[in-house]
Amino acid sequence: MDLQGRIWTLPVGGGIAKPLTGELGGSHLPSWSPDGSRIAFHSYLDGNFHIYTIKADGSDLQQHSFGSFDYREPFWSSDGSRIICSSD
């Protein structure tokens, strides 16, 4: 889930939420990969919105879009090989 500009995981049965991203960056709209291993989201970490992925345990942050345009609203392809997003 995203809450207050961070990406979090929360056990299905309830429990303690775990933040996967930092407090700064405006991370939103998480999208789970089809195999459940990674989460795609958009974030404002470098002055523009870009697409990032992170492992479900919060490790291995990877940036997937670059440049001076905003990339938002990531969604995985059904086979998990691509991330679809909107851009201006």
Summary of the structure (lengths in Angstrom):
residues: 88
radius of gyration: 12.5
end to end distance: 24.6
largest distance: 41.0
contacts: 232
relative contact order: 0.20
helix: 0%
strand: 43%
